[in-house]
Amino acid sequence: MLDRFTSMRVFIQAASHASLSAAGRALHMSPAMATKHIDALEARLGVKLLHRTTRRLTLTDAGTDYLAASRRILQEIDEAESEVAAQRTQAVGRLRMNVPLSFGTRFIAPLLPEFSRRYPQVDVELGLSDAQQDLIQGGWDMAIRIGHLADSALKVRRLGNCPMQICAAPGYLARQGTPRRVAELSGHNCLSYTLSPLQAQGTWAFGSAGEIQVPVQGNLKANNGDALLAAAIGGQGVIYQPSFIVAEALASGALVALALDQPALDLGGLHVLFPPDRRPPAKVRAMIDYLVESFSPASAPAPSAE
């Protein structure tokens, strides 16, 4: 079956030159092939588009209408293809980026004004969610993920480290005592994060690979680190969260870091993920490069980069 859009191009050239041979030459095909395209168009439409004689072609009434429509359609296709092709070389268009809620609020949103100044033709849609989103099904251009990554076809750039911290408010520790060993946590009110598979089941993991698992209990679980942070600052219990969530509270003295007998879990780092295109659009490459720059050791506002 002949390509319909190629047939439309043949028809436009034939109408413009009043000749199938000239149309073929313009499109680098034989007169016989040009004729087949016109025949296929007329058969598909069920109308005559051209009056053909041995010396000249002229348009029928239907051909005049179809010529105008063909020119409009092919112009729109050419414009669409040019626009898409430009996105490979120019940072333009809408960039949809999915980011964990607390991290995105603290560290990604403040970076966006400078990104917009550098790339004014890119509109950013920031999706803030602690729940894992499927990039491909969700139509996301890229995502930031914290922790160990599951095997997938997605491409990955590492942005930096993301250490965990265990801490509590001074008031809570004054009332309940300060634990020195991970085994003592079972006697404390431990506030857990429900989107962590282990914490959701009442287990906190320690050691670089999470090989030491300690059963805990507490009267609050939440699916957002900032909610747990607020409860801990209020003296409700102990929290075990990434350093970017608790850093300000530790610096201000609102929370106190606990020195236990086992090291905190290594979360696996901070990463940017994007679909496995051989050459991602320029807007995606621009954001990745900007994030790598922003989280470099010299300028990182959050977890340290390697």
N, C-alpha and C positions, 0 to 999 in steps of 0.2 A: 504493500500500500504506500503510495507516494505521500511525502510529508506535506501536510496541508499548508503550512506557513511558507514553505518553499514554492508551492503552487501559487500562492497569493503573490509572492515576489515575481514569479514568472509573468503572471497576469498583469501586474503593474508595469513591468518593463515592456511587455507586448503592447499594451495600450499606449504607453508613452512613445514607443518607436513605430507603432503601426506595423510591426513585423515580428513574427515568431523567431526568425533567424537572428535578428538584432537582439531580441530578448535573450536568446541562448548565448550569444557572444558576450553580452553584458554579465551573465551569470556563470560563464565558463561551462556551458553544457551544449550538447548538440541540438540542432533544430528539431530532431526527432524526439529527444527527451523533453524539450520545451513544449512540443505539441502534446505529448502524453500528460504533462501537468495540466494544461488547459482542458484537455478531454476529461481528466479526472475531476477537476473542479466542476465542470458543467454537468457531469454525471452525478456528482454528489448533490449539487444544488437542484438539479432537474430543470434547468433553464439554460438558454443560450446566452453566453456573455459577449461573444464576438461574432460579427459577420465576417466570414473569411472568403477571400477570393485569391486568385493566383497572384494578384498584384498588390493587394492592400487589406488591412484589417480595420474594421470600424466597430465601435461599441454599440451594443443593443441598449435599450432602456434599462434592462436589468443589469447589464454590464456597467453602465454609468453609475448606478447606485452602489453596486458592489465594489467598484473602483474606489469610491470615496470611503466606504467602510474599511476596505483593505488597507488603504493608506493610514487611516486613523489607528487601526489595530496594530499594524506593524510598527508605527511610530511609538505607540505605548510600550510594545515589547522591547524595542530598542532602548527606550528611556529606562525601563525597569532593569534591563541587563546592564546598562551603563552605571546605574545607581548602585546595583549590587557589586559590580566589579570595582567601583570606586571605594567600597567599604574594605576591600582587601588592602588598599594602599593609603586610604585617608581615614582618620578616626572620626567617623560620623555615625549618626543614628542612635537608637535606643540601646543601652547596655543594661541587661537584667542580671543583677548580682544577688545571690542568696548568701546570707551571713548569720551566724549565731546572734541571738538578740542582744545579750549583754555586751559581747565583744563588738558587735557592729555599732551599738550606741556609743560606746566609750571610745573606740579607736578607728572605726572606718568612717562614720559620719563626719568627724572633725577633719578628715583628710579630703573630703569631697569638694570643698570650696576651691582649694588649690588645683585639684584635678580639673574642675570646670573652667578655671582660668586658663589652664594649659590647653584644654581641648573643648572649646566652647560649642562645637557642633555635636557633642555627645550628650545625650540625656540619660541620666542614671536612674534606674528603678531599683531601689534597695529593698530586698525582701528580708525581713528580720524574723527569724524563727529558730528555736533550739531543736526542733524536730528535723530529722534528716529529710531532705528533699531530693527527688530524682531529677537531675539536671536535664536529661533528655526529655522525659515526659512532661516536666514542668516548663520547658521552654526557656530555661535559664542559660545565659551565656557563660556564666562562671559562678563559682561558689568558694567560700572560705570554710575550711573544716579544721577542727581541733581534735587531736588524738591520733591513734593508729588508724590507718586507712585500710579498708577492705580492698582486695584485689578487684580491679575493674579496668575497663578500656579507657577510662578518663586519663587525661594528661595531668601531671602534678608539678607544681613548683613549691619548694619549701620556703617559707618566709622566716621561720625562727623557732625557738623553743617555747614551751608553755609548761613550766613547772607547777606542781600542785602545792598548796599550803594548807596546814591544819591549824585552826586558831579558834579563839573564843574571846568574849569580852572580859575585861578585868573584874567586873562585878560578878559574873558567873563563876569565874575561877576562885574569887574570894569566898563565895558561898559553897561551892562544890569541890574545891581543891583542884590542883593542877596535875593532870596525868603526866607520868614520865615514861611509861611504856605503852605500847599499842594495846597490850592485853588489858590495861586499865580502862580503855575506852568503853568496854561493855558496861561499866558502872556509871557512864555519863549519858546525858541527853544529846544524842547525835542527830543533827538535822541533815537529811539526805536528799540527794538530787535524783528525781525519778527517771530522768532520761539516761542515766548511767545504769547499764544492766546490773552491775553488782550492787550499787548503792540502793537501787530500787528494791532489791531482795534483802536488804539489811546487812550488807557486807561491805566493809571498806578494805581496799587493797593497798599494800605497802611493798616496798622493794622496787627496783628499777623496772622489773618485768611484772609486777603485781603478784609475785609468788607468795607473799604473806597475806593471808586474808583473815580479817578479824570480824566476827559477828558484832553488830551494834544495834541499838534501838533508840528511838526518840519519838517525840510527840509532834513532829512536823516533817513532812516531805513535800517537795515542790518541784515543778518542772522548769524552774528558772533560778539561776544563781543569785540574781539581785534580791529576790524574795528571801532566800536563805540568808543572804548577807544582812538584810535589815533585821531579821529575827535574831541573828547572832549578836549584832551590835546592841540590840535591846536586852541582851542577857539571857536569851532563851536556851542556848546550848552551844555545842561545838559544831563547826562546819569544816568541810574538807573540799576545797574549791580551787580552781586555777588561780595563779597569782594575779592575773590581770583583774580579777573580780575583787580580791581582798587587799590589793597593794595600798590603796589610799587609806583604808581603814587601819591597816597596820602602821602606816607612816604617821597617822594622826594619833595613834594610841587608842583608838576606839576598839581595836582588836589586838590580841597578843598572840604571836606565833608560838606554838607548842614545840618544844624540843623533845622528840620521842626517841626510843631506842632503835627505830627502823626508819630508813629513808622514805620520803614520799614517793608515790607512784610517778613514773615518767609517762606523761600523757601521750608522747609520740610526736609532739610538735604542732606547728601552725602551718597550714598548707592552703594554697589556692589551686582549685581544680577547674578544668575546662574541657569541653568536648574534644575528641581526638581528630580534629580537622588537620589535614596536612599543613595547611597555612591558615591559622585563625584570622578572623577579621581584624583590621587595624585597631578598632576600638578595644578589642579584648587584649591585644598585645600591649596597647598603651596602658591599660589599667594594670596588667600584670607587672610591667616594668615599673610603673609608679609605686605599686605596693612593695616590690622588692627594694626599691630605693628608700621608701618611707620606713621600712622595718629593718634597714641595714643597721649594723652596730652603732654607726655614727649618729643616726637620727631616730632610731626605734623608740616609739612612745610606749610600747607594750612589751610582750615577751621578747627576750633577747634573740637576735638572729645569729646563726652560725657563720 
